[in-house]
Each structure stands twice: as structure tokens, then as C-alpha cells.
């Protein structure tokens, strides 16, 4: 089942990529790979979401230096937003 560009955009706007069911991620991944129109844009959105996710995980674990450099204020805002959405 191939998703349309509109469906991919909607799904990414409403959900975080890494929280979607695996079958949904695969369908989306395939679309992004084969679609020259929205592929590049959505790849950036996914990378950004993953980056924030990784950052928060590492911060919780207190290990590795995060790959994203955010100010304390920006980090706080993201953390609060994520908490509220859960
Ligand atoms: Zn597309």
C-alpha cells in the first residue's frame, strides 16, 4: 500500500515518526525513498524528530554528548511539549 504525499505530510504532522507502528513507518519510508517531490523535505522532518528523541534519551541516561546543541530554554520547551502530548 503506497501512501500519497498528502497522507505522508499529515501523518508526520500529527505523529512522531519513531512512535508510529512499524508497518506505518515502512510504508512511509518507501514513499520517502521513491518520491522526489516530498522525499527530501520529509527526510529532514524525520531526522529532526529523531535528533530530538535521541537528545532527550541521552539526557535522561546522562551519557553521551548530545548531537543537538540546544539552549536550556529550548530544551525545556521541547521536553514540556513532549510531556504534554503523551
Ligand atoms: Zn511524496
PDB file of the backbone (N, CA, C, O) and the ligand in Angstrom, with CONECT records:
HET     ZN  A 101       1
ATOM      1  N   UNK A   1       0.857  -1.201   0.000  1.00  0.00           N
ATOM      2  CA  UNK A   1       0.000   0.000   0.000  1.00  0.00           C
ATOM      3  C   UNK A   1       0.891   1.248   0.000  1.00  0.00           C
ATOM      4  O   UNK A   1       1.670   1.461   0.929  1.00  0.00           O
ATOM      5  N   UNK A   2       0.772   2.052  -1.027  1.00  0.00           N
ATOM      6  CA  UNK A   2       1.582   3.262  -1.135  1.00  0.00           C
ATOM      7  C   UNK A   2       0.789   4.459  -0.613  1.00  0.00           C
ATOM      8  O   UNK A   2      -0.373   4.657  -0.967  1.00  0.00           O
ATOM      9  N   UNK A   3       1.435   5.237   0.222  1.00  0.00           N
ATOM     10  CA  UNK A   3       0.772   6.440   0.745  1.00  0.00           C
ATOM     11  C   UNK A   3       0.933   7.573  -0.261  1.00  0.00           C
ATOM     12  O   UNK A   3       1.886   7.602  -1.040  1.00  0.00           O
ATOM     13  N   UNK A   4      -0.001   8.490  -0.229  1.00  0.00           N
ATOM     14  CA  UNK A   4       0.135   9.671  -1.069  1.00  0.00           C
ATOM     15  C   UNK A   4       0.957  10.710  -0.321  1.00  0.00           C
ATOM     16  O   UNK A   4       1.152  10.605   0.890  1.00  0.00           O
ATOM     17  N   UNK A   5       1.444  11.724  -1.054  1.00  0.00           N
ATOM     18  CA  UNK A   5       2.239  12.788  -0.441  1.00  0.00           C
ATOM     19  C   UNK A   5       1.441  13.440   0.685  1.00  0.00           C
ATOM     20  O   UNK A   5       1.988  13.769   1.738  1.00  0.00           O
ATOM     21  N   UNK A   6       0.172  13.619   0.456  1.00  0.00           N
ATOM     22  CA  UNK A   6      -0.685  14.268   1.428  1.00  0.00           C
ATOM     23  C   UNK A   6      -0.785  13.437   2.709  1.00  0.00           C
ATOM     24  O   UNK A   6      -0.749  13.973   3.817  1.00  0.00           O
ATOM     25  N   UNK A   7      -0.909  12.136   2.537  1.00  0.00           N
ATOM     26  CA  UNK A   7      -1.004  11.247   3.697  1.00  0.00           C
ATOM     27  C   UNK A   7       0.283  11.244   4.506  1.00  0.00           C
ATOM     28  O   UNK A   7       0.257  11.207   5.736  1.00  0.00           O
ATOM     29  N   UNK A   8       1.413  11.282   3.799  1.00  0.00           N
ATOM     30  CA  UNK A   8       2.706  11.317   4.492  1.00  0.00           C
ATOM     31  C   UNK A   8       2.827  12.610   5.292  1.00  0.00           C
ATOM     32  O   UNK A   8       3.225  12.596   6.457  1.00  0.00           O
ATOM     33  N   UNK A   9       2.485  13.709   4.666  1.00  0.00           N
ATOM     34  CA  UNK A   9       2.588  15.007   5.332  1.00  0.00           C
ATOM     35  C   UNK A   9       1.682  15.062   6.553  1.00  0.00           C
ATOM     36  O   UNK A   9       2.072  15.576   7.602  1.00  0.00           O
ATOM     37  N   UNK A  10       0.490  14.538   6.415  1.00  0.00           N
ATOM     38  CA  UNK A  10      -0.481  14.554   7.501  1.00  0.00           C
ATOM     39  C   UNK A  10       0.018  13.675   8.661  1.00  0.00           C
ATOM     40  O   UNK A  10      -0.029  14.074   9.825  1.00  0.00           O
ATOM     41  N   UNK A  11       0.482  12.504   8.323  1.00  0.00           N
ATOM     42  CA  UNK A  11       0.961  11.575   9.353  1.00  0.00           C
ATOM     43  C   UNK A  11       2.134  12.168  10.121  1.00  0.00           C
ATOM     44  O   UNK A  11       2.217  12.034  11.342  1.00  0.00           O
ATOM     45  N   UNK A  12       3.045  12.830   9.397  1.00  0.00           N
ATOM     46  CA  UNK A  12       4.224  13.396  10.056  1.00  0.00           C
ATOM     47  C   UNK A  12       3.879  14.631  10.879  1.00  0.00           C
ATOM     48  O   UNK A  12       4.562  14.950  11.852  1.00  0.00           O
ATOM     49  N   UNK A  13       2.824  15.314  10.485  1.00  0.00           N
ATOM     50  CA  UNK A  13       2.421  16.497  11.236  1.00  0.00           C
ATOM     51  C   UNK A  13       1.723  16.096  12.526  1.00  0.00           C
ATOM     52  O   UNK A  13       1.791  16.808  13.528  1.00  0.00           O
ATOM     53  N   UNK A  14       1.055  14.958  12.495  1.00  0.00           N
ATOM     54  CA  UNK A  14       0.253  14.549  13.647  1.00  0.00           C
ATOM     55  C   UNK A  14       0.957  13.562  14.568  1.00  0.00           C
ATOM     56  O   UNK A  14       0.573  13.410  15.728  1.00  0.00           O
ATOM     57  N   UNK A  15       1.983  12.893  14.059  1.00  0.00           N
ATOM     58  CA  UNK A  15       2.664  11.886  14.865  1.00  0.00           C
ATOM     59  C   UNK A  15       4.159  12.084  14.791  1.00  0.00           C
ATOM     60  O   UNK A  15       4.674  12.721  13.872  1.00  0.00           O
ATOM     61  N   UNK A  16       4.854  11.526  15.776  1.00  0.00           N
ATOM     62  CA  UNK A  16       6.302  11.495  15.679  1.00  0.00           C
ATOM     63  C   UNK A  16       6.672  10.173  15.033  1.00  0.00           C
ATOM     64  O   UNK A  16       6.163   9.106  15.375  1.00  0.00           O
ATOM     65  N   UNK A  17       7.577  10.297  14.090  1.00  0.00           N
ATOM     66  CA  UNK A  17       7.977   9.143  13.271  1.00  0.00           C
ATOM     67  C   UNK A  17       8.322   7.933  14.117  1.00  0.00           C
ATOM     68  O   UNK A  17       7.845   6.831  13.844  1.00  0.00           O
ATOM     69  N   UNK A  18       9.139   8.120  15.133  1.00  0.00           N
ATOM     70  CA  UNK A  18       9.623   6.984  15.926  1.00  0.00           C
ATOM     71  C   UNK A  18       8.547   6.387  16.827  1.00  0.00           C
ATOM     72  O   UNK A  18       8.767   5.343  17.440  1.00  0.00           O
ATOM     73  N   UNK A  19       7.384   7.038  16.914  1.00  0.00           N
ATOM     74  CA  UNK A  19       6.309   6.494  17.744  1.00  0.00           C
ATOM     75  C   UNK A  19       5.234   5.795  16.907  1.00  0.00           C
ATOM     76  O   UNK A  19       4.274   5.247  17.448  1.00  0.00           O
ATOM     77  N   UNK A  20       5.402   5.822  15.603  1.00  0.00           N
ATOM     78  CA  UNK A  20       4.418   5.175  14.738  1.00  0.00           C
ATOM     79  C   UNK A  20       4.638   3.661  14.730  1.00  0.00           C
ATOM     80  O   UNK A  20       5.742   3.182  14.988  1.00  0.00           O
ATOM     81  N   UNK A  21       3.569   2.917  14.429  1.00  0.00           N
ATOM     82  CA  UNK A  21       3.736   1.457  14.300  1.00  0.00           C
ATOM     83  C   UNK A  21       4.707   1.146  13.160  1.00  0.00           C
ATOM     84  O   UNK A  21       4.808   1.905  12.196  1.00  0.00           O
ATOM     85  N   UNK A  22       5.412   0.035  13.279  1.00  0.00           N
ATOM     86  CA  UNK A  22       6.460  -0.290  12.300  1.00  0.00           C
ATOM     87  C   UNK A  22       5.942  -0.382  10.875  1.00  0.00           C
ATOM     88  O   UNK A  22       6.627   0.024   9.936  1.00  0.00           O
ATOM     89  N   UNK A  23       4.719  -0.921  10.704  1.00  0.00           N
ATOM     90  CA  UNK A  23       4.208  -1.073   9.335  1.00  0.00           C
ATOM     91  C   UNK A  23       3.939   0.285   8.688  1.00  0.00           C
ATOM     92  O   UNK A  23       4.078   0.454   7.476  1.00  0.00           O
ATOM     93  N   UNK A  24       3.554   1.240   9.521  1.00  0.00           N
ATOM     94  CA  UNK A  24       3.326   2.600   9.045  1.00  0.00           C
ATOM     95  C   UNK A  24       4.654   3.260   8.659  1.00  0.00           C
ATOM     96  O   UNK A  24       4.757   3.951   7.646  1.00  0.00           O
ATOM     97  N   UNK A  25       5.660   3.025   9.497  1.00  0.00           N
ATOM     98  CA  UNK A  25       6.979   3.608   9.224  1.00  0.00           C
ATOM     99  C   UNK A  25       7.541   3.075   7.923  1.00  0.00           C
ATOM    100  O   UNK A  25       8.150   3.820   7.154  1.00  0.00           O
ATOM    101  N   UNK A  26       7.339   1.780   7.666  1.00  0.00           N
ATOM    102  CA  UNK A  26       7.860   1.173   6.440  1.00  0.00           C
ATOM    103  C   UNK A  26       7.172   1.772   5.219  1.00  0.00           C
ATOM    104  O   UNK A  26       7.824   2.124   4.235  1.00  0.00           O
ATOM    105  N   UNK A  27       5.847   1.885   5.293  1.00  0.00           N
ATOM    106  CA  UNK A  27       5.099   2.458   4.168  1.00  0.00           C
ATOM    107  C   UNK A  27       5.592   3.875   3.880  1.00  0.00           C
ATOM    108  O   UNK A  27       5.768   4.274   2.729  1.00  0.00           O
ATOM    109  N   UNK A  28       5.807   4.616   4.959  1.00  0.00           N
ATOM    110  CA  UNK A  28       6.258   5.989   4.823  1.00  0.00           C
ATOM    111  C   UNK A  28       7.689   6.061   4.301  1.00  0.00           C
ATOM    112  O   UNK A  28       8.028   6.903   3.469  1.00  0.00           O
ATOM    113  N   UNK A  29       8.515   5.154   4.814  1.00  0.00           N
ATOM    114  CA  UNK A  29       9.917   5.099   4.403  1.00  0.00           C
ATOM    115  C   UNK A  29      10.008   4.856   2.897  1.00  0.00           C
ATOM    116  O   UNK A  29      10.784   5.504   2.194  1.00  0.00           O
ATOM    117  N   UNK A  30       9.199   3.911   2.418  1.00  0.00           N
ATOM    118  CA  UNK A  30       9.202   3.584   0.981  1.00  0.00           C
ATOM    119  C   UNK A  30       8.782   4.810   0.175  1.00  0.00           C
ATOM    120  O   UNK A  30       9.402   5.134  -0.838  1.00  0.00           O
ATOM    121  N   UNK A  31       7.746   5.477   0.619  1.00  0.00           N
ATOM    122  CA  UNK A  31       7.284   6.663  -0.098  1.00  0.00           C
ATOM    123  C   UNK A  31       8.389   7.717  -0.174  1.00  0.00           C
ATOM    124  O   UNK A  31       8.660   8.285  -1.231  1.00  0.00           O
ATOM    125  N   UNK A  32       9.015   7.960   0.974  1.00  0.00           N
ATOM    126  CA  UNK A  32      10.051   8.988   1.026  1.00  0.00           C
ATOM    127  C   UNK A  32      11.228   8.636   0.125  1.00  0.00           C
ATOM    128  O   UNK A  32      11.860   9.509  -0.469  1.00  0.00           O
ATOM    129  N   UNK A  33      11.512   7.327   0.037  1.00  0.00           N
ATOM    130  CA  UNK A  33      12.616   6.881  -0.822  1.00  0.00           C
ATOM    131  C   UNK A  33      12.311   7.082  -2.300  1.00  0.00           C
ATOM    132  O   UNK A  33      13.191   7.462  -3.073  1.00  0.00           O
ATOM    133  N   UNK A  34      11.069   6.829  -2.691  1.00  0.00           N
ATOM    134  CA  UNK A  34      10.759   6.850  -4.123  1.00  0.00           C
ATOM    135  C   UNK A  34      10.179   8.184  -4.581  1.00  0.00           C
ATOM    136  O   UNK A  34      10.115   8.446  -5.782  1.00  0.00           O
ATOM    137  N   UNK A  35       9.763   9.019  -3.658  1.00  0.00           N
ATOM    138  CA  UNK A  35       9.110  10.267  -4.049  1.00  0.00           C
ATOM    139  C   UNK A  35      10.100  11.420  -4.070  1.00  0.00           C
ATOM    140  O   UNK A  35      10.635  11.810  -3.032  1.00  0.00           O
ATOM    141  N   UNK A  36      10.338  11.954  -5.245  1.00  0.00           N
ATOM    142  CA  UNK A  36      11.286  13.058  -5.389  1.00  0.00           C
ATOM    143  C   UNK A  36      10.662  14.366  -4.935  1.00  0.00           C
ATOM    144  O   UNK A  36      11.370  15.314  -4.593  1.00  0.00           O
ATOM    145  N   UNK A  37       9.340  14.417  -4.931  1.00  0.00           N
ATOM    146  CA  UNK A  37       8.646  15.649  -4.590  1.00  0.00           C
ATOM    147  C   UNK A  37       8.782  15.958  -3.101  1.00  0.00           C
ATOM    148  O   UNK A  37       9.256  17.032  -2.729  1.00  0.00           O
ATOM    149  N   UNK A  38       8.371  15.023  -2.253  1.00  0.00           N
ATOM    150  CA  UNK A  38       8.352  15.332  -0.833  1.00  0.00           C
ATOM    151  C   UNK A  38       9.415  14.577  -0.051  1.00  0.00           C
ATOM    152  O   UNK A  38       9.602  14.821   1.141  1.00  0.00           O
ATOM    153  N   UNK A  39      10.112  13.659  -0.717  1.00  0.00           N
ATOM    154  CA  UNK A  39      11.102  12.840  -0.035  1.00  0.00           C
ATOM    155  C   UNK A  39      12.126  13.633   0.749  1.00  0.00           C
ATOM    156  O   UNK A  39      12.364  13.350   1.923  1.00  0.00           O
ATOM    157  N   UNK A  40      12.726  14.606   0.126  1.00  0.00           N
ATOM    158  CA  UNK A  40      13.783  15.370   0.777  1.00  0.00           C
ATOM    159  C   UNK A  40      13.259  16.124   1.986  1.00  0.00           C
ATOM    160  O   UNK A  40      13.886  16.134   3.046  1.00  0.00           O
ATOM    161  N   UNK A  41      12.123  16.744   1.821  1.00  0.00           N
ATOM    162  CA  UNK A  41      11.545  17.522   2.915  1.00  0.00           C
ATOM    163  C   UNK A  41      11.227  16.640   4.111  1.00  0.00           C
ATOM    164  O   UNK A  41      11.576  16.969   5.244  1.00  0.00           O
ATOM    165  N   UNK A  42      10.560  15.511   3.853  1.00  0.00           N
ATOM    166  CA  UNK A  42      10.144  14.661   4.962  1.00  0.00           C
ATOM    167  C   UNK A  42      11.324  13.963   5.630  1.00  0.00           C
ATOM    168  O   UNK A  42      11.292  13.672   6.826  1.00  0.00           O
ATOM    169  N   UNK A  43      12.352  13.701   4.853  1.00  0.00           N
ATOM    170  CA  UNK A  43      13.546  13.100   5.449  1.00  0.00           C
ATOM    171  C   UNK A  43      14.109  14.060   6.499  1.00  0.00           C
ATOM    172  O   UNK A  43      14.572  13.633   7.557  1.00  0.00           O
ATOM    173  N   UNK A  44      14.065  15.334   6.203  1.00  0.00           N
ATOM    174  CA  UNK A  44      14.553  16.336   7.154  1.00  0.00           C
ATOM    175  C   UNK A  44      13.695  16.363   8.410  1.00  0.00           C
ATOM    176  O   UNK A  44      14.208  16.470   9.523  1.00  0.00           O
ATOM    177  N   UNK A  45      12.375  16.265   8.218  1.00  0.00           N
ATOM    178  CA  UNK A  45      11.470  16.273   9.367  1.00  0.00           C
ATOM    179  C   UNK A  45      11.765  15.069  10.260  1.00  0.00           C
ATOM    180  O   UNK A  45      11.842  15.194  11.482  1.00  0.00           O
ATOM    181  N   UNK A  46      11.929  13.909   9.638  1.00  0.00           N
ATOM    182  CA  UNK A  46      12.204  12.686  10.396  1.00  0.00           C
ATOM    183  C   UNK A  46      13.542  12.791  11.112  1.00  0.00           C
ATOM    184  O   UNK A  46      13.646  12.428  12.284  1.00  0.00           O
ATOM    185  N   UNK A  47      14.555  13.277  10.430  1.00  0.00           N
ATOM    186  CA  UNK A  47      15.865  13.421  11.055  1.00  0.00           C
ATOM    187  C   UNK A  47      15.786  14.335  12.260  1.00  0.00           C
ATOM    188  O   UNK A  47      16.413  14.079  13.288  1.00  0.00           O
ATOM    189  N   UNK A  48      15.023  15.389  12.134  1.00  0.00           N
ATOM    190  CA  UNK A  48      14.898  16.340  13.223  1.00  0.00           C
ATOM    191  C   UNK A  48      14.180  15.700  14.415  1.00  0.00           C
ATOM    192  O   UNK A  48      14.601  15.854  15.562  1.00  0.00           O
ATOM    193  N   UNK A  49      13.097  14.983  14.128  1.00  0.00           N
ATOM    194  CA  UNK A  49      12.356  14.311  15.199  1.00  0.00           C
ATOM    195  C   UNK A  49      13.231  13.288  15.891  1.00  0.00           C
ATOM    196  O   UNK A  49      13.220  13.179  17.117  1.00  0.00           O
ATOM    197  N   UNK A  50      13.984  12.542  15.113  1.00  0.00           N
ATOM    198  CA  UNK A  50      14.882  11.537  15.675  1.00  0.00           C
ATOM    199  C   UNK A  50      15.957  12.208  16.512  1.00  0.00           C
ATOM    200  O   UNK A  50      16.318  11.715  17.581  1.00  0.00           O
ATOM    201  N   UNK A  51      16.465  13.327  16.030  1.00  0.00           N
ATOM    202  CA  UNK A  51      17.505  14.045  16.750  1.00  0.00           C
ATOM    203  C   UNK A  51      17.032  14.486  18.116  1.00  0.00           C
ATOM    204  O   UNK A  51      17.756  14.345  19.101  1.00  0.00           O
ATOM    205  N   UNK A  52      15.835  15.014  18.187  1.00  0.00           N
ATOM    206  CA  UNK A  52      15.279  15.467  19.459  1.00  0.00           C
ATOM    207  C   UNK A  52      15.059  14.262  20.378  1.00  0.00           C
ATOM    208  O   UNK A  52      15.352  14.313  21.573  1.00  0.00           O
ATOM    209  N   UNK A  53      14.544  13.197  19.805  1.00  0.00           N
ATOM    210  CA  UNK A  53      14.306  11.973  20.570  1.00  0.00           C
ATOM    211  C   UNK A  53      15.609  11.439  21.167  1.00  0.00           C
ATOM    212  O   UNK A  53      15.677  11.120  22.354  1.00  0.00           O
ATOM    213  N   UNK A  54      16.643  11.346  20.325  1.00  0.00           N
ATOM    214  CA  UNK A  54      17.949  10.857  20.786  1.00  0.00           C
ATOM    215  C   UNK A  54      18.501  11.762  21.873  1.00  0.00           C
ATOM    216  O   UNK A  54      19.045  11.302  22.876  1.00  0.00           O
ATOM    217  N   UNK A  55      18.350  13.040  21.654  1.00  0.00           N
ATOM    218  CA  UNK A  55      18.876  14.011  22.602  1.00  0.00           C
ATOM    219  C   UNK A  55      18.242  13.807  23.978  1.00  0.00           C
ATOM    220  O   UNK A  55      18.942  13.749  24.989  1.00  0.00           O
ATOM    221  N   UNK A  56      16.927  13.699  24.008  1.00  0.00           N
ATOM    222  CA  UNK A  56      16.223  13.549  25.282  1.00  0.00           C
ATOM    223  C   UNK A  56      16.580  12.221  25.947  1.00  0.00           C
ATOM    224  O   UNK A  56      16.699  12.150  27.170  1.00  0.00           O
ATOM    225  N   UNK A  57      16.749  11.177  25.149  1.00  0.00           N
ATOM    226  CA  UNK A  57      17.110   9.874  25.705  1.00  0.00           C
ATOM    227  C   UNK A  57      18.488   9.912  26.339  1.00  0.00           C
ATOM    228  O   UNK A  57      18.689   9.398  27.439  1.00  0.00           O
ATOM    229  N   UNK A  58      19.430  10.518  25.647  1.00  0.00           N
ATOM    230  CA  UNK A  58      20.785  10.593  26.172  1.00  0.00           C
ATOM    231  C   UNK A  58      20.819  11.462  27.418  1.00  0.00           C
ATOM    232  O   UNK A  58      21.565  11.207  28.363  1.00  0.00           O
ATOM    233  N   UNK A  59      20.011  12.469  27.392  1.00  0.00           N
ATOM    234  CA  UNK A  59      19.984  13.360  28.536  1.00  0.00           C
ATOM    235  C   UNK A  59      19.451  12.605  29.758  1.00  0.00           C
ATOM    236  O   UNK A  59      19.990  12.734  30.857  1.00  0.00           O
ATOM    237  N   UNK A  60      18.398  11.824  29.561  1.00  0.00           N
ATOM    238  CA  UNK A  60      17.843  11.035  30.654  1.00  0.00           C
ATOM    239  C   UNK A  60      18.880  10.053  31.185  1.00  0.00           C
ATOM    240  O   UNK A  60      19.024   9.873  32.394  1.00  0.00           O
ATOM    241  N   UNK A  61      19.590   9.431  30.273  1.00  0.00           N
ATOM    242  CA  UNK A  61      20.581   8.434  30.669  1.00  0.00           C
ATOM    243  C   UNK A  61      21.834   9.106  31.235  1.00  0.00           C
ATOM    244  O   UNK A  61      22.615   8.481  31.952  1.00  0.00           O
ATOM    245  N   UNK A  62      22.011  10.370  30.907  1.00  0.00           N
ATOM    246  CA  UNK A  62      23.168  11.111  31.402  1.00  0.00           C
ATOM    247  C   UNK A  62      24.477  10.630  30.807  1.00  0.00           C
ATOM    248  O   UNK A  62      25.534  10.783  31.418  1.00  0.00           O
ATOM    249  N   UNK A  63      24.412  10.053  29.624  1.00  0.00           N
ATOM    250  CA  UNK A  63      25.655   9.567  28.997  1.00  0.00           C
ATOM    251  C   UNK A  63      26.148  10.497  27.896  1.00  0.00           C
ATOM    252  O   UNK A  63      26.257  11.711  28.073  1.00  0.00           O
ATOM    253  N   UNK A  64      26.441   9.884  26.757  1.00  0.00           N
ATOM    254  CA  UNK A  64      26.980  10.546  25.568  1.00  0.00           C
ATOM    255  C   UNK A  64      26.616  12.034  25.384  1.00  0.00           C
ATOM    256  O   UNK A  64      25.520  12.468  25.739  1.00  0.00           O
ATOM    257  N   UNK A  65      27.532  12.771  24.838  1.00  0.00           N
ATOM    258  CA  UNK A  65      27.290  14.166  24.493  1.00  0.00           C
ATOM    259  C   UNK A  65      26.225  14.225  23.411  1.00  0.00           C
ATOM    260  O   UNK A  65      26.360  13.564  22.381  1.00  0.00           O
ATOM    261  N   UNK A  66      25.189  14.989  23.617  1.00  0.00           N
ATOM    262  CA  UNK A  66      24.112  15.052  22.620  1.00  0.00           C
ATOM    263  C   UNK A  66      24.604  15.605  21.287  1.00  0.00           C
ATOM    264  O   UNK A  66      25.526  16.418  21.227  1.00  0.00           O
ATOM    265  N   UNK A  67      23.957  15.137  20.221  1.00  0.00           N
ATOM    266  CA  UNK A  67      24.349  15.606  18.899  1.00  0.00           C
ATOM    267  C   UNK A  67      23.722  16.958  18.598  1.00  0.00           C
ATOM    268  O   UNK A  67      24.208  17.710  17.754  1.00  0.00           O
ATOM    269  N   UNK A  68      22.650  17.249  19.292  1.00  0.00           N
ATOM    270  CA  UNK A  68      21.978  18.529  19.083  1.00  0.00           C
ATOM    271  C   UNK A  68      22.427  19.523  20.148  1.00  0.00           C
ATOM    272  O   UNK A  68      22.459  19.198  21.334  1.00  0.00           O
ATOM    273  N   UNK A  69      22.763  20.703  19.732  1.00  0.00           N
ATOM    274  CA  UNK A  69      23.129  21.724  20.691  1.00  0.00           C
ATOM    275  C   UNK A  69      21.950  22.683  20.871  1.00  0.00           C
ATOM    276  O   UNK A  69      21.647  23.494  19.996  1.00  0.00           O
ATOM    277  N   UNK A  70      21.307  22.570  22.010  1.00  0.00           N
ATOM    278  CA  UNK A  70      20.161  23.436  22.281  1.00  0.00           C
ATOM    279  C   UNK A  70      20.418  24.241  23.546  1.00  0.00           C
ATOM    280  O   UNK A  70      21.128  23.797  24.449  1.00  0.00           O
ATOM    281  N   UNK A  71      19.843  25.410  23.597  1.00  0.00           N
ATOM    282  CA  UNK A  71      19.941  26.198  24.817  1.00  0.00           C
ATOM    283  C   UNK A  71      19.050  25.553  25.875  1.00  0.00           C
ATOM    284  O   UNK A  71      18.142  24.794  25.538  1.00  0.00           O
ATOM    285  N   UNK A  72      19.299  25.844  27.135  1.00  0.00           N
ATOM    286  CA  UNK A  72      18.491  25.271  28.209  1.00  0.00           C
ATOM    287  C   UNK A  72      17.018  25.596  28.011  1.00  0.00           C
ATOM    288  O   UNK A  72      16.140  24.773  28.271  1.00  0.00           O
ATOM    289  N   UNK A  73      16.775  26.788  27.556  1.00  0.00           N
ATOM    290  CA  UNK A  73      15.394  27.233  27.385  1.00  0.00           C
ATOM    291  C   UNK A  73      14.698  26.426  26.295  1.00  0.00           C
ATOM    292  O   UNK A  73      13.567  25.975  26.476  1.00  0.00           O
ATOM    293  N   UNK A  74      15.365  26.248  25.179  1.00  0.00           N
ATOM    294  CA  UNK A  74      14.797  25.492  24.062  1.00  0.00           C
ATOM    295  C   UNK A  74      14.572  24.048  24.461  1.00  0.00           C
ATOM    296  O   UNK A  74      13.552  23.452  24.114  1.00  0.00           O
ATOM    297  N   UNK A  75      15.517  23.492  25.182  1.00  0.00           N
ATOM    298  CA  UNK A  75      15.432  22.102  25.633  1.00  0.00           C
ATOM    299  C   UNK A  75      14.226  21.927  26.550  1.00  0.00           C
ATOM    300  O   UNK A  75      13.478  20.956  26.436  1.00  0.00           O
ATOM    301  N   UNK A  76      14.054  22.868  27.444  1.00  0.00           N
ATOM    302  CA  UNK A  76      12.939  22.842  28.389  1.00  0.00           C
ATOM    303  C   UNK A  76      11.609  22.853  27.645  1.00  0.00           C
ATOM    304  O   UNK A  76      10.692  22.095  27.959  1.00  0.00           O
ATOM    305  N   UNK A  77      11.529  23.730  26.652  1.00  0.00           N
ATOM    306  CA  UNK A  77      10.301  23.858  25.865  1.00  0.00           C
ATOM    307  C   UNK A  77       9.959  22.545  25.186  1.00  0.00           C
ATOM    308  O   UNK A  77       8.808  22.110  25.211  1.00  0.00           O
ATOM    309  N   UNK A  78      10.958  21.908  24.577  1.00  0.00           N
ATOM    310  CA  UNK A  78      10.725  20.645  23.876  1.00  0.00           C
ATOM    311  C   UNK A  78      10.292  19.569  24.861  1.00  0.00           C
ATOM    312  O   UNK A  78       9.355  18.815  24.599  1.00  0.00           O
ATOM    313  N   UNK A  79      10.979  19.503  25.993  1.00  0.00           N
ATOM    314  CA  UNK A  79      10.665  18.482  26.989  1.00  0.00           C
ATOM    315  C   UNK A  79       9.217  18.643  27.480  1.00  0.00           C
ATOM    316  O   UNK A  79       8.495  17.657  27.630  1.00  0.00           O
ATOM    317  N   UNK A  80       8.809  19.870  27.724  1.00  0.00           N
ATOM    318  CA  UNK A  80       7.452  20.127  28.194  1.00  0.00           C
ATOM    319  C   UNK A  80       6.424  19.753  27.140  1.00  0.00           C
ATOM    320  O   UNK A  80       5.383  19.174  27.452  1.00  0.00           O
ATOM    321  N   UNK A  81       6.717  20.082  25.904  1.00  0.00           N
ATOM    322  CA  UNK A  81       5.808  19.796  24.814  1.00  0.00           C
ATOM    323  C   UNK A  81       5.628  18.287  24.686  1.00  0.00           C
ATOM    324  O   UNK A  81       4.510  17.802  24.516  1.00  0.00           O
ATOM    325  N   UNK A  82       6.722  17.556  24.768  1.00  0.00           N
ATOM    326  CA  UNK A  82       6.655  16.107  24.650  1.00  0.00           C
ATOM    327  C   UNK A  82       5.832  15.513  25.804  1.00  0.00           C
ATOM    328  O   UNK A  82       5.044  14.590  25.598  1.00  0.00           O
ATOM    329  N   UNK A  83       6.014  16.032  26.981  1.00  0.00           N
ATOM    330  CA  UNK A  83       5.282  15.529  28.145  1.00  0.00           C
ATOM    331  C   UNK A  83       3.776  15.763  27.977  1.00  0.00           C
ATOM    332  O   UNK A  83       2.962  14.882  28.252  1.00  0.00           O
ATOM    333  N   UNK A  84       3.434  16.946  27.528  1.00  0.00           N
ATOM    334  CA  UNK A  84       2.024  17.298  27.373  1.00  0.00           C
ATOM    335  C   UNK A  84       1.328  16.420  26.355  1.00  0.00           C
ATOM    336  O   UNK A  84       0.161  16.063  26.518  1.00  0.00           O
ATOM    337  N   UNK A  85       2.056  16.074  25.300  1.00  0.00           N
ATOM    338  CA  UNK A  85       1.431  15.308  24.216  1.00  0.00           C
ATOM    339  C   UNK A  85       1.215  13.855  24.571  1.00  0.00           C
ATOM    340  O   UNK A  85       0.466  13.152  23.893  1.00  0.00           O
ATOM    341  N   UNK A  86       1.868  13.395  25.639  1.00  0.00           N
ATOM    342  CA  UNK A  86       1.777  11.962  25.972  1.00  0.00           C
ATOM    343  C   UNK A  86       0.480  11.609  26.670  1.00  0.00           C
ATOM    344  O   UNK A  86       0.259  10.447  27.012  1.00  0.00           O
TER     345      UNK A  86
HETATM  346 ZN    ZN A 101       5.533  12.296  -1.913  1.00  0.00          ZN
END
